[in-house]
Amino acid sequence: MVVTVTPSASTAGNCPVIHLAGTIQEVIDELQNQNVSAKNVIFFLTSGANARASFCRFK
């Protein structure tokens, strides 16, 4: 499975949120590639070998 990156537009001064979906390893690798720290991860869910995550990209 290929990781899917879906950016959301920033609204009302909130930071833009990026949603990831793929295998657990792909999602973790993409979080590392994006230099995301744990405090910026909003959501992380695993189901079997798949994972979804959302993180906030501060400007």
Jmol script that loads the backbone (N, CA, C; Angstrom):
load data "model"
ATOM      1  N   MET A   1       0.854  -1.177   0.000  1.00  0.00           N
ATOM      2  CA  MET A   1       0.000   0.000   0.000  1.00  0.00           C
ATOM      3  C   MET A   1       0.897   1.237   0.000  1.00  0.00           C
ATOM      4  N   VAL A   2       0.507   2.218  -0.748  1.00  0.00           N
ATOM      5  CA  VAL A   2       1.241   3.475  -0.814  1.00  0.00           C
ATOM      6  C   VAL A   2       0.609   4.465   0.145  1.00  0.00           C
ATOM      7  N   VAL A   3       1.444   5.216   0.851  1.00  0.00           N
ATOM      8  CA  VAL A   3       0.928   6.202   1.796  1.00  0.00           C
ATOM      9  C   VAL A   3       0.192   7.301   1.032  1.00  0.00           C
ATOM     10  N   THR A   4      -0.963   7.693   1.532  1.00  0.00           N
ATOM     11  CA  THR A   4      -1.760   8.760   0.937  1.00  0.00           C
ATOM     12  C   THR A   4      -1.664   9.985   1.826  1.00  0.00           C
ATOM     13  N   VAL A   5      -1.246  11.109   1.240  1.00  0.00           N
ATOM     14  CA  VAL A   5      -1.107  12.359   1.986  1.00  0.00           C
ATOM     15  C   VAL A   5      -2.198  13.304   1.512  1.00  0.00           C
ATOM     16  N   THR A   6      -3.040  13.748   2.441  1.00  0.00           N
ATOM     17  CA  THR A   6      -4.145  14.643   2.108  1.00  0.00           C
ATOM     18  C   THR A   6      -4.073  15.890   2.973  1.00  0.00           C
ATOM     19  N   PRO A   7      -3.654  17.029   2.401  1.00  0.00           N
ATOM     20  CA  PRO A   7      -3.612  18.248   3.199  1.00  0.00           C
ATOM     21  C   PRO A   7      -5.003  18.864   3.347  1.00  0.00           C
ATOM     22  N   SER A   8      -5.223  19.489   4.479  1.00  0.00           N
ATOM     23  CA  SER A   8      -6.453  20.247   4.719  1.00  0.00           C
ATOM     24  C   SER A   8      -6.101  21.721   4.793  1.00  0.00           C
ATOM     25  N   ALA A   9      -7.005  22.562   4.360  1.00  0.00           N
ATOM     26  CA  ALA A   9      -6.763  24.003   4.417  1.00  0.00           C
ATOM     27  C   ALA A   9      -6.836  24.492   5.858  1.00  0.00           C
ATOM     28  N   SER A  10      -6.027  25.469   6.165  1.00  0.00           N
ATOM     29  CA  SER A  10      -6.062  26.083   7.488  1.00  0.00           C
ATOM     30  C   SER A  10      -7.335  26.916   7.600  1.00  0.00           C
ATOM     31  N   THR A  11      -8.015  26.781   8.732  1.00  0.00           N
ATOM     32  CA  THR A  11      -9.245  27.551   8.928  1.00  0.00           C
ATOM     33  C   THR A  11      -9.177  28.300  10.241  1.00  0.00           C
ATOM     34  N   ALA A  12      -9.653  29.502  10.237  1.00  0.00           N
ATOM     35  CA  ALA A  12      -9.780  30.332  11.448  1.00  0.00           C
ATOM     36  C   ALA A  12      -8.477  30.403  12.240  1.00  0.00           C
ATOM     37  N   GLY A  13      -7.368  30.499  11.536  1.00  0.00           N
ATOM     38  CA  GLY A  13      -6.090  30.649  12.220  1.00  0.00           C
ATOM     39  C   GLY A  13      -5.498  29.361  12.756  1.00  0.00           C
ATOM     40  N   ASN A  14      -6.202  28.250  12.577  1.00  0.00           N
ATOM     41  CA  ASN A  14      -5.660  26.966  13.016  1.00  0.00           C
ATOM     42  C   ASN A  14      -4.591  26.506  12.029  1.00  0.00           C
ATOM     43  N   CYS A  15      -3.704  25.656  12.510  1.00  0.00           N
ATOM     44  CA  CYS A  15      -2.656  25.167  11.628  1.00  0.00           C
ATOM     45  C   CYS A  15      -3.246  24.195  10.603  1.00  0.00           C
ATOM     46  N   PRO A  16      -2.631  24.097   9.430  1.00  0.00           N
ATOM     47  CA  PRO A  16      -3.106  23.127   8.443  1.00  0.00           C
ATOM     48  C   PRO A  16      -2.851  21.699   8.945  1.00  0.00           C
ATOM     49  N   VAL A  17      -3.787  20.822   8.682  1.00  0.00           N
ATOM     50  CA  VAL A  17      -3.676  19.428   9.119  1.00  0.00           C
ATOM     51  C   VAL A  17      -3.411  18.556   7.897  1.00  0.00           C
ATOM     52  N   ILE A  18      -2.502  17.617   8.043  1.00  0.00           N
ATOM     53  CA  ILE A  18      -2.186  16.677   6.973  1.00  0.00           C
ATOM     54  C   ILE A  18      -2.586  15.290   7.453  1.00  0.00           C
ATOM     55  N   HIS A  19      -3.319  14.562   6.601  1.00  0.00           N
ATOM     56  CA  HIS A  19      -3.810  13.227   6.921  1.00  0.00           C
ATOM     57  C   HIS A  19      -2.991  12.204   6.141  1.00  0.00           C
ATOM     58  N   LEU A  20      -2.583  11.142   6.799  1.00  0.00           N
ATOM     59  CA  LEU A  20      -1.815  10.072   6.167  1.00  0.00           C
ATOM     60  C   LEU A  20      -2.572   8.761   6.293  1.00  0.00           C
ATOM     61  N   ALA A  21      -2.433   7.895   5.316  1.00  0.00           N
ATOM     62  CA  ALA A  21      -2.997   6.545   5.383  1.00  0.00           C
ATOM     63  C   ALA A  21      -2.080   5.611   4.618  1.00  0.00           C
ATOM     64  N   GLY A  22      -1.868   4.431   5.147  1.00  0.00           N
ATOM     65  CA  GLY A  22      -1.021   3.427   4.506  1.00  0.00           C
ATOM     66  C   GLY A  22      -0.710   2.332   5.496  1.00  0.00           C
ATOM     67  N   THR A  23       0.346   1.562   5.224  1.00  0.00           N
ATOM     68  CA  THR A  23       0.753   0.561   6.202  1.00  0.00           C
ATOM     69  C   THR A  23       1.349   1.287   7.399  1.00  0.00           C
ATOM     70  N   ILE A  24       1.450   0.586   8.523  1.00  0.00           N
ATOM     71  CA  ILE A  24       2.001   1.206   9.725  1.00  0.00           C
ATOM     72  C   ILE A  24       3.389   1.765   9.440  1.00  0.00           C
ATOM     73  N   GLN A  25       4.234   0.972   8.785  1.00  0.00           N
ATOM     74  CA  GLN A  25       5.597   1.417   8.517  1.00  0.00           C
ATOM     75  C   GLN A  25       5.627   2.617   7.573  1.00  0.00           C
ATOM     76  N   GLU A  26       4.782   2.612   6.551  1.00  0.00           N
ATOM     77  CA  GLU A  26       4.737   3.739   5.618  1.00  0.00           C
ATOM     78  C   GLU A  26       4.320   5.026   6.319  1.00  0.00           C
ATOM     79  N   VAL A  27       3.323   4.935   7.189  1.00  0.00           N
ATOM     80  CA  VAL A  27       2.855   6.130   7.906  1.00  0.00           C
ATOM     81  C   VAL A  27       3.947   6.637   8.845  1.00  0.00           C
ATOM     82  N   ILE A  28       4.594   5.735   9.573  1.00  0.00           N
ATOM     83  CA  ILE A  28       5.680   6.149  10.466  1.00  0.00           C
ATOM     84  C   ILE A  28       6.824   6.768   9.665  1.00  0.00           C
ATOM     85  N   ASP A  29       7.178   6.151   8.541  1.00  0.00           N
ATOM     86  CA  ASP A  29       8.245   6.701   7.696  1.00  0.00           C
ATOM     87  C   ASP A  29       7.892   8.098   7.197  1.00  0.00           C
ATOM     88  N   GLU A  30       6.637   8.304   6.790  1.00  0.00           N
ATOM     89  CA  GLU A  30       6.230   9.620   6.292  1.00  0.00           C
ATOM     90  C   GLU A  30       6.234  10.662   7.410  1.00  0.00           C
ATOM     91  N   LEU A  31       5.818  10.271   8.606  1.00  0.00           N
ATOM     92  CA  LEU A  31       5.894  11.192   9.746  1.00  0.00           C
ATOM     93  C   LEU A  31       7.351  11.599   9.989  1.00  0.00           C
ATOM     94  N   GLN A  32       8.261  10.654   9.892  1.00  0.00           N
ATOM     95  CA  GLN A  32       9.683  10.962  10.063  1.00  0.00           C
ATOM     96  C   GLN A  32      10.192  11.833   8.921  1.00  0.00           C
ATOM     97  N   ASN A  33       9.776  11.545   7.696  1.00  0.00           N
ATOM     98  CA  ASN A  33      10.197  12.355   6.538  1.00  0.00           C
ATOM     99  C   ASN A  33       9.714  13.796   6.654  1.00  0.00           C
ATOM    100  N   GLN A  34       8.549  13.984   7.274  1.00  0.00           N
ATOM    101  CA  GLN A  34       7.984  15.319   7.442  1.00  0.00           C
ATOM    102  C   GLN A  34       8.540  16.019   8.687  1.00  0.00           C
ATOM    103  N   ASN A  35       9.444  15.345   9.410  1.00  0.00           N
ATOM    104  CA  ASN A  35      10.035  15.883  10.655  1.00  0.00           C
ATOM    105  C   ASN A  35       8.965  16.258  11.675  1.00  0.00           C
ATOM    106  N   VAL A  36       7.980  15.386  11.837  1.00  0.00           N
ATOM    107  CA  VAL A  36       6.883  15.634  12.761  1.00  0.00           C
ATOM    108  C   VAL A  36       7.288  15.165  14.154  1.00  0.00           C
ATOM    109  N   SER A  37       7.108  16.030  15.141  1.00  0.00           N
ATOM    110  CA  SER A  37       7.352  15.624  16.524  1.00  0.00           C
ATOM    111  C   SER A  37       6.046  15.083  17.108  1.00  0.00           C
ATOM    112  N   ALA A  38       6.158  14.350  18.195  1.00  0.00           N
ATOM    113  CA  ALA A  38       4.986  13.729  18.815  1.00  0.00           C
ATOM    114  C   ALA A  38       3.931  14.751  19.212  1.00  0.00           C
ATOM    115  N   LYS A  39       4.353  15.955  19.595  1.00  0.00           N
ATOM    116  CA  LYS A  39       3.379  16.968  20.021  1.00  0.00           C
ATOM    117  C   LYS A  39       2.518  17.478  18.874  1.00  0.00           C
ATOM    118  N   ASN A  40       2.928  17.235  17.629  1.00  0.00           N
ATOM    119  CA  ASN A  40       2.161  17.695  16.473  1.00  0.00           C
ATOM    120  C   ASN A  40       1.219  16.628  15.926  1.00  0.00           C
ATOM    121  N   VAL A  41       1.340  15.383  16.422  1.00  0.00           N
ATOM    122  CA  VAL A  41       0.455  14.311  15.959  1.00  0.00           C
ATOM    123  C   VAL A  41      -0.877  14.446  16.687  1.00  0.00           C
ATOM    124  N   ILE A  42      -1.933  14.614  15.908  1.00  0.00           N
ATOM    125  CA  ILE A  42      -3.273  14.799  16.456  1.00  0.00           C
ATOM    126  C   ILE A  42      -3.968  13.456  16.618  1.00  0.00           C
ATOM    127  N   PHE A  43      -3.712  12.548  15.687  1.00  0.00           N
ATOM    128  CA  PHE A  43      -4.466  11.303  15.608  1.00  0.00           C
ATOM    129  C   PHE A  43      -3.569  10.228  15.032  1.00  0.00           C
ATOM    130  N   PHE A  44      -3.564   9.040  15.638  1.00  0.00           N
ATOM    131  CA  PHE A  44      -2.832   7.890  15.099  1.00  0.00           C
ATOM    132  C   PHE A  44      -3.639   6.644  15.424  1.00  0.00           C
ATOM    133  N   LEU A  45      -4.001   5.878  14.398  1.00  0.00           N
ATOM    134  CA  LEU A  45      -4.835   4.697  14.573  1.00  0.00           C
ATOM    135  C   LEU A  45      -4.258   3.562  13.747  1.00  0.00           C
ATOM    136  N   THR A  46      -4.194   2.382  14.340  1.00  0.00           N
ATOM    137  CA  THR A  46      -3.780   1.198  13.590  1.00  0.00           C
ATOM    138  C   THR A  46      -4.939   0.218  13.525  1.00  0.00           C
ATOM    139  N   SER A  47      -4.990  -0.508  12.431  1.00  0.00           N
ATOM    140  CA  SER A  47      -5.993  -1.542  12.236  1.00  0.00           C
ATOM    141  C   SER A  47      -5.326  -2.644  11.420  1.00  0.00           C
ATOM    142  N   GLY A  48      -4.973  -3.726  12.088  1.00  0.00           N
ATOM    143  CA  GLY A  48      -4.221  -4.778  11.400  1.00  0.00           C
ATOM    144  C   GLY A  48      -2.845  -4.239  11.040  1.00  0.00           C
ATOM    145  N   ALA A  49      -2.496  -4.308   9.767  1.00  0.00           N
ATOM    146  CA  ALA A  49      -1.194  -3.810   9.306  1.00  0.00           C
ATOM    147  C   ALA A  49      -1.276  -2.386   8.773  1.00  0.00           C
ATOM    148  N   ASN A  50      -2.452  -1.778   8.811  1.00  0.00           N
ATOM    149  CA  ASN A  50      -2.652  -0.436   8.260  1.00  0.00           C
ATOM    150  C   ASN A  50      -2.712   0.612   9.359  1.00  0.00           C
ATOM    151  N   ALA A  51      -2.451   1.845   8.975  1.00  0.00           N
ATOM    152  CA  ALA A  51      -2.482   2.946   9.943  1.00  0.00           C
ATOM    153  C   ALA A  51      -3.015   4.206   9.270  1.00  0.00           C
ATOM    154  N   ARG A  52      -3.558   5.074  10.109  1.00  0.00           N
ATOM    155  CA  ARG A  52      -3.960   6.417   9.688  1.00  0.00           C
ATOM    156  C   ARG A  52      -3.409   7.376  10.723  1.00  0.00           C
ATOM    157  N   ALA A  53      -3.018   8.543  10.262  1.00  0.00           N
ATOM    158  CA  ALA A  53      -2.499   9.558  11.180  1.00  0.00           C
ATOM    159  C   ALA A  53      -2.859  10.932  10.641  1.00  0.00           C
ATOM    160  N   SER A  54      -2.978  11.883  11.551  1.00  0.00           N
ATOM    161  CA  SER A  54      -3.173  13.287  11.201  1.00  0.00           C
ATOM    162  C   SER A  54      -2.186  14.085  12.035  1.00  0.00           C
ATOM    163  N   PHE A  55      -1.579  15.083  11.403  1.00  0.00           N
ATOM    164  CA  PHE A  55      -0.687  15.940  12.159  1.00  0.00           C
ATOM    165  C   PHE A  55      -0.843  17.378  11.714  1.00  0.00           C
ATOM    166  N   CYS A  56      -0.465  18.261  12.598  1.00  0.00           N
ATOM    167  CA  CYS A  56      -0.583  19.695  12.368  1.00  0.00           C
ATOM    168  C   CYS A  56       0.764  20.229  11.896  1.00  0.00           C
ATOM    169  N   ARG A  57       0.753  20.973  10.817  1.00  0.00           N
ATOM    170  CA  ARG A  57       1.981  21.553  10.274  1.00  0.00           C
ATOM    171  C   ARG A  57       1.998  23.038  10.648  1.00  0.00           C
ATOM    172  N   PHE A  58       2.799  23.378  11.653  1.00  0.00           N
ATOM    173  CA  PHE A  58       2.906  24.773  12.063  1.00  0.00           C
ATOM    174  C   PHE A  58       3.756  25.536  11.078  1.00  0.00           C
ATOM    175  N   LYS A  59       3.382  26.786  10.847  1.00  0.00           N
ATOM    176  CA  LYS A  59       4.154  27.634   9.934  1.00  0.00           C
ATOM    177  C   LYS A  59       5.271  28.308  10.678  1.00  0.00           C
TER     178      LYS A  59
END
end "model"
wireframe off; spacefill off
backbone 0.3
color backbone group
